[in-house]
């Protein structure tokens, strides 16, 4: 059998992917180097942030942004690589939160608690993938919405397990809960965000990722080539759901509480908003989108009663002026400027060559 990457190539568009600015054919070596430097600068900034004189509250808010960025990255992967917009990832992350909170209530140790949370995450992701693998477009969206609403209802009904409307309380493990070492949890979240993002990036650039984009671009053709389209969709949902589950565990440790609001449909909608604001299929897009949403929700809301209205206005402005998201539009603009400069340089060299040829003929 031929290489899956080769087989998928004819129906894969090169302009998209987890990091289109790094993997597209149009980017030159200088452009790629600049993008790598930007990413490195962002990582260095977050690593150095606790040493820049910021308060404990600001570190806590930044931690919330990083956790939200991880959840948004899982959605961005599913939308960018498989073309599947999910309204259920908030419920998946919330399931992991409930799992680790329930395990803490039962007195389980940290390792078993994490294993239970991840097992519940994979189980719920498998159910999502099983019920949605034969759907696409608006039907996929509605099925994920329905399952998310079902999980939200169960969070209320199963009060003996979930605590009902009151939810569950928990504490972080001892090694990340010390008052004097509060920065340890921040670095743990940052490290896991980097690791999960790299995992999604590797998957996107693998033969599986290429085949997944083939399913996104031309599902019928991929099926005719012998690919299990449903299997690829289910696998993509499992990978994306796993990352969302990790963010759910970190989110539960961050707030040290879980309630039905954790699995609310609004959470899934906000994840979609983060992805669109930052840019679908971009590396830094989820982080930028998460920063905007979290700052508007928790900071601007202290001064504005209807923060949802303000977020809606920002969303509309981005849709109208930067349809590929903030990061995607900036990348597109920089590529356009680079190509324009390249054309000018090439055009400027032609008259000189013509003039030199004319001088040679006259002599």
PADREN-640232 format. One record per residue: residue in one letter; x negated, y, z negated of N, C-alpha, C, O in turn. Coordinates in steps of 0.2 Angstrom, whole numbers, padded with zeros to 4 digits, always signed. Example, Ala and Ser with C-alpha at 12.3 -4.5 7.8 and 13.67 -1.06 7.14 Angstrom:
2
a-0066-0028-0039-0062-0022-0039-0066-0016-0039-0071-0017-0042
s-0064-0011-0035-0068-0005-0036-0064+0000-0039-0067+0006-0040
END
This chain:
363
x-0004-0006+0000+0000+0000+0000-0004+0006+0000-0010+0006-0003
x-0002+0011+0004-0006+0017+0004-0006+0021-0002-0002+0020-0007
x-0011+0026-0003-0011+0030-0009-0005+0034-0009-0003+0038-0005
x-0002+0034-0015+0005+0038-0016+0004+0046-0015+0008+0049-0013
x-0002+0048-0017-0004+0055-0015-0003+0057-0008-0001+0062-0006
x-0007+0053-0004-0007+0054+0003+0000+0053+0006+0002+0057+0010
x+0004+0048+0003+0011+0047+0006+0015+0053+0004+0020+0055+0008
x+0014+0056-0001+0019+0062-0003+0017+0068+0000+0021+0073+0000
x+0011+0069+0003+0008+0075+0005+0013+0078+0010+0014+0085+0010
x+0015+0075+0015+0019+0078+0021+0025+0082+0018+0028+0087+0021
x+0028+0080+0012+0034+0084+0010+0033+0088+0004+0037+0089+0000
x+0027+0089+0002+0025+0093-0004+0023+0100-0002+0018+0101+0002
x+0026+0105-0004+0024+0112-0003+0018+0114-0008+0018+0113-0014
x+0013+0117-0005+0007+0118-0009+0008+0125-0013+0004+0126-0017
x+0013+0129-0012+0014+0135-0015+0016+0134-0022+0017+0139-0026
x+0018+0128-0024+0021+0127-0031+0017+0122-0035+0013+0119-0032
x+0019+0122-0041+0015+0117-0045+0014+0120-0052+0017+0126-0053
x+0011+0116-0057+0011+0119-0064+0007+0125-0064+0008+0130-0067
x+0001+0126-0060-0003+0131-0059-0004+0133-0052-0009+0131-0049
x+0001+0136-0048+0001+0137-0041-0005+0142-0039-0008+0141-0034
x-0007+0146-0044-0012+0151-0042-0019+0148-0042-0024+0150-0039
x-0020+0142-0046-0026+0138-0046-0026+0133-0041-0032+0131-0039
x-0020+0130-0039-0020+0124-0034-0018+0126-0027-0019+0122-0023
x-0016+0132-0026-0014+0134-0019-0020+0135-0014-0025+0136-0017
x-0019+0133-0008-0024+0133-0003-0027+0140-0002-0033+0141+0000
x-0022+0145-0003-0024+0152-0001-0030+0155-0006-0033+0160-0004
x-0030+0153-0012-0035+0156-0017-0042+0155-0015-0044+0149-0014
x-0046+0160-0015-0053+0159-0014-0057+0158-0021-0054+0158-0026
x-0063+0157-0020-0067+0155-0026-0067+0161-0031-0067+0160-0037
x-0068+0167-0028-0067+0173-0033-0061+0173-0036-0061+0175-0042
x-0055+0172-0033-0049+0173-0036-0048+0167-0041-0046+0169-0047
x-0050+0161-0040-0050+0156-0045-0054+0157-0051-0052+0156-0057
x-0060+0160-0050-0064+0162-0055-0061+0167-0060-0061+0167-0066
x-0058+0172-0057-0055+0177-0060-0049+0175-0065-0048+0177-0070
x-0045+0170-0062-0040+0167-0065-0042+0163-0071-0039+0163-0077
x-0047+0159-0070-0050+0155-0076-0053+0160-0081-0052+0158-0087
x-0056+0166-0079-0058+0171-0084-0052+0174-0088-0053+0175-0094
x-0047+0175-0085-0041+0177-0088-0038+0172-0094-0037+0174-0099
x-0038+0166-0091-0036+0161-0096-0040+0160-0102-0038+0160-0108
x-0047+0160-0101-0052+0160-0106-0051+0166-0111-0052+0165-0117
x-0050+0172-0108-0049+0178-0112-0043+0177-0117-0043+0179-0123
x-0038+0174-0114-0031+0173-0118-0033+0169-0124-0031+0170-0129
x-0036+0163-0122-0038+0158-0127-0042+0161-0133-0041+0160-0139
x-0047+0165-0131-0052+0168-0135-0048+0173-0140-0049+0174-0146
x-0044+0177-0137-0040+0182-0141-0036+0178-0146-0036+0180-0152
x-0032+0173-0145-0028+0169-0150-0033+0166-0155-0031+0165-0161
x-0039+0163-0153-0043+0160-0158-0046+0166-0163-0046+0164-0169
x-0047+0172-0160-0050+0177-0164-0045+0181-0168-0046+0185-0172
x-0038+0180-0167-0033+0184-0170-0033+0184-0177-0032+0190-0180
x-0034+0179-0181-0034+0179-0188-0040+0184-0191-0039+0186-0197
x-0045+0185-0187-0050+0189-0189-0050+0196-0187-0055+0200-0188
x-0044+0198-0184-0044+0205-0181-0040+0209-0186-0037+0215-0184
x-0039+0207-0192-0036+0212-0197-0028+0211-0197-0025+0216-0200
x-0025+0206-0194-0018+0206-0194-0015+0203-0200-0019+0200-0204
x-0009+0204-0202-0006+0202-0208-0004+0195-0207-0004+0192-0202
x-0002+0192-0213+0000+0185-0213+0007+0185-0210+0008+0180-0206
x+0011+0190-0210+0017+0190-0207+0016+0190-0199+0020+0186-0196
x+0012+0194-0197+0010+0194-0190+0007+0187-0187+0009+0185-0181
x+0003+0184-0191+0001+0177-0189+0007+0172-0189+0007+0168-0184
x+0011+0173-0194+0017+0169-0194+0022+0170-0187+0024+0165-0185
x+0022+0176-0185+0026+0177-0179+0023+0175-0173+0026+0172-0169
x+0016+0176-0173+0013+0173-0167+0013+0165-0167+0013+0163-0162
x+0013+0162-0173+0014+0155-0173+0021+0153-0170+0021+0148-0166
x+0026+0157-0172+0032+0155-0169+0032+0156-0161+0035+0152-0158
x+0029+0161-0159+0028+0162-0151+0025+0156-0148+0027+0154-0143
x+0019+0154-0151+0016+0148-0148+0020+0142-0148+0019+0138-0143
x+0024+0141-0153+0028+0135-0154+0033+0135-0148+0035+0131-0145
x+0036+0141-0148+0041+0142-0142+0038+0142-0135+0041+0139-0131
x+0032+0144-0135+0029+0143-0128+0028+0136-0126+0028+0134-0120
x+0026+0132-0131+0025+0125-0130+0032+0121-0127+0032+0118-0123
x+0037+0123-0131+0044+0121-0128+0046+0123-0121+0048+0120-0117
x+0044+0130-0120+0045+0133-0114+0041+0129-0108+0043+0129-0103
x+0035+0127-0110+0030+0124-0105+0033+0118-0103+0032+0116-0097
x+0037+0114-0108+0040+0108-0106+0045+0109-0101+0046+0105-0096
x+0049+0114-0102+0054+0116-0097+0051+0118-0090+0054+0116-0085
x+0046+0122-0091+0043+0124-0085+0040+0119-0080+0041+0119-0074
x+0037+0114-0084+0035+0108-0080+0040+0104-0076+0040+0102-0071
x+0046+0103-0080+0052+0100-0077+0055+0104-0071+0056+0101-0066
x+0055+0110-0072+0058+0114-0066+0053+0115-0061+0055+0114-0055
x+0047+0116-0062+0042+0118-0057+0040+0112-0053+0039+0112-0047
x+0039+0106-0056+0037+0100-0053+0042+0096-0050+0042+0093-0045
x+0048+0095-0054+0054+0091-0052+0060+0095-0049+0064+0092-0046
x+0060+0101-0050+0065+0105-0048+0072+0104-0052+0077+0105-0049
x+0071+0102-0058+0076+0100-0063+0077+0105-0068+0072+0105-0073
x+0082+0109-0069+0083+0114-0074+0087+0111-0079+0093+0109-0078
x+0084+0110-0085+0088+0107-0091+0090+0112-0096+0087+0116-0098
x+0096+0110-0098+0099+0114-0104+0100+0109-0110+0104+0110-0114
x+0095+0105-0110+0095+0100-0116+0089+0100-0120+0088+0096-0125
x+0084+0104-0118+0077+0103-0121+0077+0106-0129+0073+0104-0133
x+0082+0111-0130+0083+0113-0137+0085+0107-0141+0083+0107-0147
x+0090+0103-0139+0092+0097-0142+0087+0092-0143+0087+0089-0149
x+0083+0091-0138+0077+0086-0139+0072+0089-0144+0070+0085-0149
x+0070+0095-0144+0066+0098-0149+0069+0097-0156+0066+0096-0161
x+0075+0099-0157+0079+0099-0163+0080+0092-0166+0079+0091-0172
x+0080+0087-0161+0080+0080-0164+0074+0078-0167+0074+0075-0172
x+0068+0080-0164+0062+0079-0168+0061+0082-0174+0059+0080-0179
x+0064+0088-0175+0064+0092-0181+0068+0088-0186+0066+0088-0192
x+0074+0086-0184+0078+0082-0189+0075+0076-0191+0075+0074-0197
x+0071+0073-0186+0068+0066-0188+0063+0067-0193+0062+0063-0198
x+0059+0072-0193+0053+0073-0198+0056+0076-0204+0053+0074-0209
x+0061+0080-0204+0064+0082-0210+0068+0077-0214+0067+0076-0220
x+0071+0072-0210+0074+0066-0214+0069+0062-0217+0070+0059-0222
x+0064+0061-0213+0058+0056-0216+0055+0059-0222+0054+0056-0227
x+0055+0066-0222+0052+0069-0228+0057+0069-0234+0055+0067-0240
x+0063+0069-0233+0068+0068-0238+0068+0061-0241+0069+0060-0247
x+0066+0056-0237+0066+0049-0239+0059+0048-0242+0058+0042-0245
x+0055+0052-0242+0048+0052-0246+0043+0048-0242+0038+0045-0244
x+0044+0048-0235+0039+0045-0231+0033+0049-0230+0033+0055-0231
x+0027+0046-0229+0021+0049-0228+0021+0053-0221+0025+0052-0217
x+0016+0057-0220+0016+0061-0214+0015+0057-0208+0019+0059-0203
x+0011+0052-0208+0010+0048-0202+0016+0045-0200+0018+0045-0194
x+0020+0042-0204+0026+0038-0203+0032+0043-0200+0036+0042-0196
x+0032+0049-0204+0036+0054-0202+0035+0057-0195+0040+0058-0191
x+0029+0058-0193+0028+0060-0186+0030+0054-0181+0033+0056-0176
x+0028+0048-0183+0030+0043-0178+0038+0042-0177+0040+0041-0172
x+0041+0043-0183+0049+0043-0182+0051+0049-0178+0055+0048-0173
x+0048+0055-0179+0050+0060-0175+0049+0059-0167+0053+0061-0163
x+0043+0057-0166+0041+0056-0159+0046+0050-0156+0048+0050-0150
x+0047+0045-0160+0051+0039-0158+0058+0042-0156+0061+0040-0151
x+0061+0046-0160+0068+0049-0159+0067+0053-0153+0072+0053-0149
x+0062+0057-0152+0061+0061-0146+0061+0057-0140+0065+0059-0135
x+0057+0052-0139+0057+0048-0133+0063+0044-0132+0065+0043-0126
x+0067+0042-0137+0073+0039-0137+0078+0043-0134+0082+0042-0129
x+0079+0049-0136+0084+0054-0134+0082+0056-0127+0086+0057-0122
x+0075+0057-0125+0073+0059-0118+0075+0054-0114+0076+0055-0108
x+0074+0047-0116+0076+0042-0111+0083+0042-0110+0085+0040-0104
x+0087+0043-0115+0095+0044-0113+0096+0049-0108+0100+0048-0104
x+0093+0055-0110+0094+0060-0105+0092+0058-0098+0095+0059-0093
x+0086+0055-0097+0083+0053-0091+0088+0048-0088+0089+0048-0081
x+0090+0043-0092+0094+0038-0089+0101+0041-0086+0103+0038-0081
x+0104+0046-0090+0110+0048-0088+0110+0054-0082+0115+0055-0079
x+0104+0056-0081+0103+0062-0076+0099+0060-0070+0098+0064-0066
x+0096+0054-0070+0091+0052-0065+0094+0052-0058+0091+0052-0053
x+0101+0051-0058+0104+0051-0051+0108+0057-0049+0112+0057-0045
x+0106+0062-0053+0110+0069-0052+0104+0074-0050+0098+0073-0051
x+0106+0080-0048+0102+0085-0046+0106+0092-0046+0112+0092-0046
x+0103+0097-0046+0106+0104-0045+0111+0105-0051+0109+0104-0057
x+0116+0108-0049+0121+0110-0054+0124+0104-0058+0126+0105-0064
x+0124+0098-0055+0126+0092-0059+0121+0090-0064+0123+0088-0070
x+0115+0090-0063+0110+0089-0068+0110+0094-0073+0110+0092-0079
x+0111+0100-0072+0112+0105-0077+0118+0104-0082+0117+0105-0088
x+0124+0102-0079+0130+0101-0083+0129+0095-0087+0132+0095-0093
x+0126+0090-0084+0125+0083-0088+0121+0085-0094+0122+0083-0100
x+0115+0088-0093+0111+0090-0099+0114+0094-0104+0113+0094-0110
x+0118+0099-0102+0122+0103-0106+0127+0099-0110+0128+0100-0116
x+0130+0094-0107+0135+0090-0111+0132+0086-0116+0134+0085-0122
x+0126+0083-0114+0122+0079-0119+0120+0083-0125+0120+0081-0131
x+0118+0089-0123+0116+0094-0129+0121+0096-0133+0120+0096-0139
x+0127+0097-0131+0133+0099-0135+0135+0093-0139+0137+0094-0145
x+0134+0087-0136+0136+0081-0140+0131+0080-0146+0133+0079-0152
x+0124+0081-0145+0120+0081-0151+0121+0086-0156+0120+0085-0162
x+0123+0092-0153+0125+0098-0158+0131+0096-0162+0131+0097-0168
x+0136+0092-0159+0141+0090-0163+0139+0085-0168+0142+0085-0174
x+0135+0080-0166+0133+0075-0171+0129+0078-0177+0129+0075-0183
x+0125+0084-0176+0122+0087-0181+0127+0089-0187+0125+0090-0193
x+0133+0091-0185+0138+0093-0190+0141+0087-0193+0142+0087-0199
x+0143+0082-0188+0147+0077-0191+0143+0072-0195+0146+0069-0200
x+0137+0070-0194+0133+0066-0198+0130+0069-0203+0124+0069-0204
x+0134+0072-0208+0131+0076-0213+0127+0072-0218+0123+0075-0222
x+0129+0065-0219+0125+0061-0223+0118+0060-0221+0113+0059-0225
x+0116+0061-0215+0109+0061-0212+0106+0068-0211+0101+0069-0213
x+0110+0072-0208+0108+0079-0206+0109+0084-0211+0106+0090-0210
x+0113+0083-0216+0115+0088-0221+0120+0093-0219+0122+0098-0222
x+0123+0091-0213+0129+0095-0210+0127+0103-0209+0122+0104-0206
x+0131+0107-0211+0130+0114-0210+0124+0117-0214+0121+0122-0212
x+0123+0114-0219+0117+0116-0224+0110+0114-0221+0105+0117-0222
x+0110+0109-0217+0104+0106-0214+0099+0103-0219+0102+0100-0224
x+0093+0102-0218+0088+0099-0222+0082+0103-0223+0080+0108-0219
x+0079+0103-0229+0073+0106-0231+0067+0101-0231+0068+0096-0232
x+0062+0104-0230+0055+0100-0230+0049+0105-0231+0050+0111-0231
x+0044+0102-0232+0038+0105-0233+0032+0103-0228+0033+0097-0226
x+0028+0107-0227+0022+0105-0223+0018+0100-0227+0018+0100-0233
x+0014+0096-0223+0009+0092-0227+0004+0096-0231+0003+0102-0229
x+0001+0093-0236-0003+0097-0241-0009+0100-0237-0011+0106-0239
x-0012+0097-0232-0018+0100-0229-0017+0106-0225-0021+0109-0223
x-0010+0107-0223-0009+0113-0220-0004+0118-0223-0001+0122-0220
x-0003+0116-0230+0002+0120-0234-0001+0124-0239+0002+0127-0243
x-0008+0124-0239-0011+0128-0245-0011+0135-0244-0011+0138-0238
x-0009+0139-0249-0008+0146-0248-0015+0150-0246-0014+0155-0242
x-0020+0147-0249-0027+0151-0247-0029+0149-0240-0033+0153-0237
x-0026+0143-0237-0028+0141-0230-0022+0141-0226-0021+0137-0222
x-0018+0147-0226-0013+0147-0222-0014+0148-0214-0010+0146-0210
x-0020+0149-0213-0022+0150-0206-0023+0143-0202-0023+0142-0196
x-0024+0138-0206-0025+0131-0204-0019+0129-0199-0020+0126-0194
x-0013+0130-0201-0007+0128-0198-0007+0132-0191-0005+0130-0186
x-0009+0139-0191-0009+0143-0185-0014+0139-0180-0012+0139-0174
x-0020+0137-0182-0025+0134-0177-0022+0127-0175-0024+0125-0170
x-0019+0124-0179-0016+0117-0177-0011+0118-0172-0011+0115-0167
x-0006+0123-0172-0002+0125-0167-0005+0127-0161-0003+0125-0155
x-0010+0131-0161-0014+0134-0155-0017+0128-0152-0017+0128-0146
x-0020+0124-0156-0024+0118-0153-0019+0113-0149-0020+0111-0144
x-0013+0112-0152-0008+0107-0149-0005+0111-0143-0004+0107-0138
x-0005+0117-0143-0002+0121-0137-0007+0120-0131-0005+0118-0125
x-0013+0121-0133-0019+0120-0127-0019+0113-0125-0019+0112-0119
x-0018+0108-0129-0019+0101-0127-0013+0099-0123-0013+0096-0118
x-0007+0101-0125-0001+0099-0122-0001+0102-0115+0002+0099-0110
x-0003+0109-0115-0003+0112-0108-0008+0109-0103-0006+0108-0097
x-0014+0107-0106-0019+0103-0102-0016+0096-0099-0017+0094-0094
x-0012+0093-0104-0009+0087-0102-0004+0088-0096-0004+0084-0091
x+0000+0093-0097+0005+0094-0091+0001+0096-0085+0003+0095-0079
x-0004+0100-0086-0008+0102-0080-0011+0096-0076-0011+0096-0070
x-0014+0091-0080-0017+0085-0077-0012+0081-0074-0013+0079-0068
x-0006+0081-0077+0000+0077-0074+0002+0080-0067+0003+0077-0062
x+0002+0087-0067+0004+0090-0061+0000+0089-0055+0002+0089-0050
x-0007+0089-0057-0012+0088-0052-0013+0081-0050-0018+0080-0046
x-0010+0076-0053-0011+0069-0052-0007+0067-0046-0003+0070-0044
x-0008+0061-0044-0004+0058-0038+0003+0058-0041+0008+0058-0036
x+0005+0056-0047+0012+0056-0049+0015+0063-0048+0020+0064-0046
x+0011+0068-0050+0013+0075-0049+0015+0077-0042+0020+0080-0040
x+0010+0075-0037+0012+0076-0030+0018+0072-0028+0022+0075-0024
x+0019+0066-0030+0025+0062-0028+0031+0066-0031+0036+0066-0028
x+0030+0068-0037+0036+0071-0040+0038+0078-0037+0044+0079-0036
x+0033+0081-0034+0035+0087-0030+0038+0085-0023+0042+0089-0020
x+0036+0079-0021+0039+0077-0015+0046+0075-0016+0050+0076-0012
x+0048+0072-0022+0055+0071-0024+0059+0078-0024+0064+0078-0022
x+0055+0083-0027+0059+0089-0027+0060+0092-0021+0065+0095-0020
x+0055+0092-0016+0056+0095-0010+0060+0091-0005+0064+0094-0001
x+0060+0085-0005+0064+0081+0000+0065+0074-0003+0062+0069-0002
x+0071+0074-0007+0072+0068-0010+0074+0062-0006+0072+0056-0007
x+0078+0063+0000+0080+0058+0004+0074+0055+0008+0073+0049+0009
x+0069+0059+0010+0063+0057+0013+0059+0052+0009+0056+0047+0011
x+0058+0055+0002+0054+0051-0002+0057+0044-0004+0054+0039-0005
x+0064+0044-0004+0067+0037-0005+0066+0033+0001+0066+0027+0000
x+0067+0036+0007+0065+0032+0013+0058+0029+0014+0057+0024+0017
x+0054+0032+0010+0047+0030+0010+0046+0025+0005+0040+0022+0004
x+0051+0023+0001+0050+0018-0004+0049+0020-0011+0048+0015-0015
x+0049+0026-0012+0048+0029-0019+0055+0028-0023+0060+0028-0021
x+0054+0026-0029+0059+0026-0034+0061+0033-0037+0058+0035-0042
x+0065+0036-0033+0067+0043-0035+0069+0044-0042+0067+0048-0046
x+0074+0039-0044+0077+0040-0050+0072+0038-0056+0072+0042-0061
x+0067+0034-0054+0062+0032-0059+0057+0038-0060+0055+0040-0066
x+0055+0042-0055+0051+0048-0055+0055+0053-0060+0051+0056-0064
x+0061+0054-0058+0065+0059-0062+0065+0057-0070+0064+0062-0074
x+0066+0051-0071+0067+0049-0078+0060+0049-0081+0059+0052-0087
x+0054+0048-0078+0048+0048-0081+0046+0056-0082+0043+0057-0087
x+0048+0060-0077+0046+0067-0078+0050+0070-0084+0047+0074-0088
x+0056+0067-0085+0060+0070-0091+0057+0067-0098+0057+0070-0103
x+0054+0061-0098+0051+0058-0104+0045+0062-0105+0044+0064-0111
x+0041+0064-0100+0035+0068-0102+0036+0075-0104+0034+0077-0109
x+0041+0078-0101+0043+0084-0103+0046+0084-0110+0045+0088-0114
x+0051+0079-0111+0054+0078-0118+0049+0077-0124+0050+0079-0129
x+0043+0073-0122+0038+0072-0127+0035+0079-0129+0034+0080-0135
x+0033+0083-0125+0031+0090-0126+0035+0094-0131+0034+0097-0135
x+0042+0094-0128+0047+0097-0132+0048+0094-0139+0049+0098-0144
x+0047+0088-0140+0047+0085-0147+0041+0087-0151+0042+0088-0157
x+0035+0088-0148+0030+0090-0152+0031+0097-0155+0030+0099-0161
x+0034+0101-0150+0036+0108-0153+0041+0108-0158+0041+0112-0162
x+0046+0103-0158+0051+0102-0163+0048+0101-0170+0050+0103-0175
x+0043+0096-0170+0040+0095-0176+0036+0101-0179+0037+0102-0185
x+0033+0104-0175+0029+0110-0177+0034+0116-0179+0033+0119-0184
x+0040+0116-0176+0045+0121-0177+0048+0120-0184+0049+0124-0188
x+0049+0113-0186+0051+0111-0192+0046+0113-0198+0048+0115-0203
x+0040+0112-0197+0035+0113-0202+0034+0121-0202+0033+0123-0208
x+0035+0125-0197+0035+0132-0197+0040+0135-0202+0039+0139-0206
x+0046+0133-0200+0052+0136-0204+0053+0132-0211+0057+0135-0215
x+0051+0126-0211+0052+0122-0217+0059+0121-0218+0061+0120-0224
x+0063+0121-0213+0070+0119-0214+0073+0117-0207+0070+0119-0201
x+0078+0113-0206+0082+0112-0200+0089+0112-0201+0092+0110-0206
x+0093+0115-0196+0100+0116-0197+0103+0114-0190+0099+0114-0185
x+0109+0114-0189+0112+0113-0182+0110+0118-0177+0111+0117-0171
x+0108+0124-0180+0106+0129-0175+0100+0127-0171+0099+0130-0166
x+0096+0122-0174+0090+0120-0171+0092+0116-0164+0088+0116-0160
x+0098+0113-0164+0100+0109-0158+0105+0113-0154+0108+0110-0150
x+0106+0119-0156+0111+0123-0152+0110+0124-0145+0104+0124-0143
x+0115+0125-0141+0114+0126-0134+0110+0132-0132+0107+0133-0128
x+0111+0137-0137+0108+0144-0136+0100+0143-0136+0097+0147-0132
x+0098+0138-0140+0091+0137-0140+0088+0135-0133+0083+0137-0131
x+0092+0130-0130+0090+0128-0123+0091+0134-0118+0086+0134-0113
x+0096+0138-0119+0096+0144-0114+0091+0148-0115+0088+0151-0110
x+0089+0150-0121+0083+0154-0122+0076+0151-0119+0072+0155-0117
x+0076+0145-0119+0070+0142-0116+0070+0143-0108+0065+0144-0106
x+0076+0142-0105+0076+0144-0098+0074+0151-0097+0071+0153-0092
x+0077+0156-0101+0075+0163-0100+0068+0164-0101+0065+0168-0097
x+0065+0161-0106+0057+0161-0106+0054+0159-0100+0049+0163-0098
x+0056+0154-0097+0053+0151-0091+0053+0156-0085+0049+0158-0082
x+0060+0159-0085+0061+0163-0079+0057+0170-0080+0055+0173-0075
x+0057+0173-0086+0054+0179-0087+0046+0178-0086+0043+0183-0083
x+0043+0173-0088+0036+0172-0087+0034+0170-0080+0029+0172-0077
x+0038+0166-0077+0037+0163-0071+0037+0155-0070+0033+0152-0074
x+0041+0152-0066+0042+0145-0066+0035+0142-0063+0033+0145-0058
x+0032+0137-0066+0027+0134-0063+0020+0138-0064+0015+0136-0061
x+0020+0142-0069+0014+0146-0070+0011+0144-0077+0015+0141-0081
x+0004+0144-0078+0001+0142-0084+0003+0147-0090+0005+0144-0095
x+0002+0153-0089+0003+0158-0094+0010+0160-0094+0012+0164-0099
x+0015+0158-0090+0021+0161-0089+0025+0159-0096+0029+0164-0099
x+0025+0153-0098+0029+0151-0104+0027+0155-0110+0031+0157-0114
x+0020+0157-0111+0018+0161-0116+0021+0168-0116+0023+0170-0121
x+0020+0171-0110+0023+0177-0109+0030+0178-0110+0033+0182-0114
x+0034+0173-0108+0041+0173-0109+0043+0172-0116+0048+0175-0118
x+0039+0168-0119+0041+0166-0126+0039+0172-0131+0043+0174-0135
x+0034+0176-0129+0032+0182-0133+0038+0187-0132+0040+0190-0137
x+0040+0188-0126+0046+0193-0125+0052+0191-0129+0055+0195-0132
x+0054+0185-0128+0060+0183-0131+0060+0183-0139+0064+0186-0142
x+0054+0180-0142+0053+0180-0149+0053+0187-0152+0056+0189-0157
x+0049+0192-0149+0048+0199-0151+0055+0202-0151+0057+0206-0156
x+0059+0201-0146+0065+0204-0145+0070+0202-0151+0074+0205-0154
x+0070+0195-0151+0075+0192-0156+0073+0193-0163+0078+0194-0167
x+0067+0193-0165+0065+0194-0172+0062+0201-0174+0062+0202-0180
x+0060+0205-0170+0057+0211-0171+0061+0217-0169+0063+0221-0173
x+0063+0217-0163+0068+0222-0160+0074+0222-0163+0078+0227-0164
x+0077+0216-0165+0083+0215-0168+0084+0219-0175+0089+0220-0178
x+0078+0220-0178+0078+0224-0184+0080+0231-0183+0083+0235-0188
x+0080+0234-0177+0081+0241-0175+0088+0241-0171+0091+0246-0171
x+0089+0236-0167+0095+0236-0163+0099+0230-0165+0097+0224-0165
x+0106+0231-0166+0111+0226-0168+0112+0221-0163+0111+0215-0164
x+0113+0223-0156+0114+0218-0151+0108+0217-0147+0107+0219-0141
x+0103+0213-0150+0097+0211-0147+0098+0207-0140+0094+0207-0136
x+0104+0203-0140+0105+0199-0134+0106+0204-0128+0104+0202-0123
x+0110+0209-0129+0111+0214-0124+0104+0217-0121+0103+0217-0115
x+0100+0219-0126+0093+0221-0124+0089+0216-0120+0086+0217-0115
x+0090+0210-0122+0086+0204-0119+0089+0203-0112+0086+0202-0107
x+0096+0204-0111+0099+0203-0105+0097+0208-0100+0096+0207-0094
x+0096+0214-0102+0094+0220-0098+0087+0219-0096+0085+0220-0090
x+0082+0216-0100+0076+0214-0098+0076+0209-0093+0072+0209-0088
x+0080+0204-0094+0081+0198-0089+0083+0201-0083+0080+0198-0077
x+0088+0205-0082+0090+0208-0076+0085+0212-0072+0084+0211-0066
x+0081+0216-0076+0076+0220-0073+0071+0215-0070+0068+0216-0064
x+0069+0210-0073+0064+0205-0071+0066+0202-0065+0063+0201-0060
x+0073+0200-0065+0075+0196-0059+0076+0200-0053+0074+0198-0047
x+0077+0207-0054+0078+0212-0048+0071+0214-0046+0070+0214-0039
x+0066+0215-0050+0060+0218-0048+0054+0213-0048+0049+0214-0044
x+0055+0207-0051+0049+0202-0051+0052+0195-0051+0053+0192-0056
x+0055+0193-0045+0059+0187-0045+0055+0181-0046+0058+0176-0048
x+0049+0181-0046+0045+0175-0048+0042+0175-0055+0037+0172-0057
x+0045+0180-0059+0043+0180-0066+0037+0185-0066+0034+0187-0061
x+0035+0187-0072+0030+0192-0073+0023+0189-0071+0020+0193-0067
x+0021+0184-0073+0015+0181-0072+0015+0179-0064+0010+0180-0061
x+0020+0176-0062+0020+0174-0055+0020+0180-0050+0017+0179-0045
x+0023+0185-0052+0023+0191-0048+0017+0195-0048+0014+0197-0042
x+0013+0195-0054+0007+0198-0054+0002+0194-0050-0002+0196-0046
x+0002+0187-0050-0002+0183-0046-0001+0184-0039-0006+0184-0035
x+0006+0184-0037+0007+0185-0030+0005+0192-0027+0002+0192-0022
x+0005+0197-0032+0003+0204-0030-0005+0204-0029-0008+0207-0024
x-0008+0200-0034-0016+0200-0033-0018+0196-0027-0023+0198-0024
x-0014+0191-0025-0016+0187-0019-0015+0191-0013-0019+0191-0008
x-0010+0195-0013-0008+0200-0007-0013+0205-0006-0015+0206-0001
x-0016+0208-0012-0021+0213-0012-0027+0210-0009-0031+0213-0005
x-0029+0204-0011-0035+0201-0009-0035+0199-0002-0040+0200+0002
x-0029+0197+0001-0029+0195+0008-0029+0202+0012-0032+0202+0017
x-0026+0207+0009-0026+0213+0013-0033+0216+0014-0036+0219+0019
x-0037+0215+0008-0044+0218+0008-0048+0213+0013-0053+0216+0017
x-0047+0207+0013-0050+0202+0018-0049+0204+0025-0053+0204+0029
x-0042+0206+0026-0041+0208+0033-0044+0214+0035-0046+0215+0041
x-0044+0219+0030-0048+0225+0032-0055+0224+0033-0058+0227+0038
x-0058+0220+0029-0065+0218+0030-0067+0215+0037-0071+0217+0040
x-0062+0210+0039-0063+0207+0045-0062+0212+0051-0065+0212+0056
x-0057+0216+0050-0055+0221+0055-0060+0226+0056-0062+0229+0062
x-0064+0228+0051-0069+0233+0051-0075+0230+0054-0079+0234+0057
x-0076+0224+0054-0082+0221+0057-0082+0220+0065-0087+0220+0068
x-0075+0220+0067-0075+0219+0074-0077+0225+0079-0080+0223+0084
x-0075+0231+0077-0078+0236+0081-0085+0237+0081-0088+0238+0086
x-0088+0235+0075-0095+0236+0075-0099+0231+0080-0103+0232+0083
x-0096+0225+0080-0098+0220+0085-0097+0222+0092-0102+0221+0096
x-0091+0225+0093-0090+0227+0100-0095+0232+0102-0097+0233+0108
x-0096+0237+0097-0100+0243+0099-0107+0240+0100-0111+0243+0105
x-0110+0236+0097-0117+0233+0098-0117+0229+0104-0122+0230+0108
x-0112+0226+0106-0112+0222+0113-0112+0227+0118-0115+0226+0123
x-0108+0233+0117-0108+0238+0123-0115+0241+0124-0117+0243+0129
x-0118+0242+0118-0125+0245+0118-0130+0241+0122-0134+0243+0126
x-0129+0234+0121-0133+0230+0124-0132+0229+0131-0137+0229+0135
x-0126+0230+0134-0124+0230+0141-0127+0236+0144-0129+0235+0150
x-0126+0242+0141-0129+0248+0144-0136+0248+0145-0139+0251+0150
x-0140+0245+0140-0147+0245+0141-0149+0240+0146-0155+0239+0147
END
